[in-house]
Amino acid sequence: MTASPPIPFIDLKAQRSRLGGTVDAAVARVLEHGQFILGPEVRELESQLAAFCGAKHALTCSSGTDALTLVLLAKGIKPGDAVFCPSFTFCATAEVVALVGATPVFVDVIAGTFNMSAAGLERGIATATRLGLRPALVIPVDLFGLPADYDEILPVAERHGLPVLSDAAQSFGASYRGRSVGTFGVATATSFFPAKPLGCYGDGGAVLTDDDQLIEVLRSLRVHGMGTDKYDNIRLGMTGRLDTIQAAVLIEKLKVFKEEIAARDRAAAAYTAALADVAIVPQVPDGLASVWAQYTIRLRPGRRAKLAADLAAEGIPTAVYYPKALHQQQAYQHFPVSDGGLAVTERLVDEVISLPMHGYLDQATQGRIIEAVRRALG
Ligand SMILES: *Cc1c(COP(=O)(O)O)cnc(C)c1O
C-alpha cells in the first residue's frame, strides 16, 4: 500500500503558489521605495480594510494582541476595572486585560456556537460588582470565525453602561445579520497572524472603529503616544505599527479574500453534510456567516485522542482549540469566574477537535479527511 501524502492543516503553500508573483512584486516595490515604516501601503491597506467591512476607520498595528491593547489603553482601562471575556479563547483576549492591570472576569459560552453567553455576561457583571470591581468593558470573541451573538450581548452591555470591544482576531470577513464584523461595539480588534483567515507573512493586526476621537487616540498610541510628531509625546504609548512590507502583502491577499471565504464556506458545508451523523458539527445561527478560522467538531469526552491518532496515522493533522480554558491555566486561575461557574466551557475543552480548514481544500483531499473521520468514529 502506498502511503497517502500528508495533508496540511492550513495550506499556505497553495495560496502562495496562486499569489506568489503579485505578492513578490508588491514586496519588491516596498524594497525600492524604502518607506518601511508607515509607508504608503499602510494607509492604502487601512482604507481598503475599512471599506471591506464598512467601518469608518481602520488602523493597522503590530498584532492582534496589540490591537486589543491599543483599545484598552485608549479606553483608559486600569487597575480595579473588571473586563468581561470568555475563558474559552486564545490567551491574548485576557492577557492584555491583566497586562494593563485590570481584572479579567471570565464568562461562560454557548455550546452550539462556542461564543459568549449574554446570560453569562449578566452573571459576570453581578460577580464583579459583588467583588468590589468596577465593570468597565466587555470583550466578546468571535471564536473560530463565527461572530458572537451581538444582538444579545450589546443590549446587556448597554444596560450596564459598558463599551464593547470585539475580539475578531479569527473573524475578519464574517457577517452578522447584514452587518460585517468590524462594525460592532466601540471598536473591533483583528489579527493578520499567518494562520488567521486573512494572514500576512509575519505579525500584524488592525483596529476598526467608527469613532473619530478614538481613532486619533489609537493613532497616537501606536507611535509612543505622539502628539504633533513623534518627538512630541502627550501620553504613554507603544511601538505598535504594522510594517509596510506586511501591508503590501495584505493588499494582494485582500484581492482574493472574498473568494477564499466562499471556498472555506463550501468546505465547511461539505464537512457538515458528511459528519453530522457521527459528531456534533458547528452551528451557524440564521443570518450569520462564519469565515471558518477553524472547523471544530465535538465528540463525547474520551473519544478525541483516538480520532486524532487514527487521522495522524493517515497523514491527516488535527488540532485542539483549546485543550484548557483560561481559568484553568496557571497564569489566569486566580482571576474571577462568573458566579455559577463555567460549566459549558469546562465541557467544551474535553470535546472539541478541529479538522484541516483553509481556502484551498480540494474535494479529493477533503474526501480523504471525511472518510478517515467516519472510519475512526464508526
Ligand atoms: C490570534 C488571536 C489573538 C491574537 O492575535 P495575534 O496577532 O497573534 O497577536 C487574539 N485573540 C484571539 C481570539 C486570537 O485567536
The ligand as an SDF file (V2000), in Angstrom:
LIG
                    3D

 15 15  0  0  0  0  0  0  0  0999 V2000
   -4.8690   35.0700   17.3500 C   0  0  0  0  0  0  0  0  0  0  0  0
   -5.7310   35.6510   18.3900 C   0  0  0  0  0  0  0  0  0  0  0  0
   -5.3730   36.8220   19.0870 C   0  0  0  0  0  0  0  0  0  0  0  0
   -4.0250   37.4560   18.9700 C   0  0  0  0  0  0  0  0  0  0  0  0
   -3.6100   37.8000   17.6880 O   0  0  0  0  0  0  0  0  0  0  0  0
   -2.0310   37.9140   17.4060 P   0  0  0  0  0  0  0  0  0  0  0  0
   -1.9770   38.5790   16.0710 O   0  0  0  0  0  0  0  0  0  0  0  0
   -1.4780   36.5270   17.3990 O   0  0  0  0  0  0  0  0  0  0  0  0
   -1.4420   38.7630   18.4700 O   0  0  0  0  0  0  0  0  0  0  0  0
   -6.2870   37.3640   19.9760 C   0  0  0  0  0  0  0  0  0  0  0  0
   -7.4720   36.7870   20.1940 N   0  0  0  0  0  0  0  0  0  0  0  0
   -7.8380   35.6550   19.5690 C   0  0  0  0  0  0  0  0  0  0  0  0
   -9.1950   35.0850   19.8450 C   0  0  0  0  0  0  0  0  0  0  0  0
   -6.9790   35.0390   18.6490 C   0  0  0  0  0  0  0  0  0  0  0  0
   -7.3570   33.9090   18.0440 O   0  0  0  0  0  0  0  0  0  0  0  0
  1  2  1  0
  2  3  1  0
  2 14  2  0
  3  4  1  0
  3 10  2  0
  4  5  1  0
  5  6  1  0
  6  7  2  0
  6  8  1  0
  6  9  1  0
 10 11  1  0
 11 12  2  0
 12 13  1  0
 12 14  1  0
 14 15  1  0
M  END
$$$$
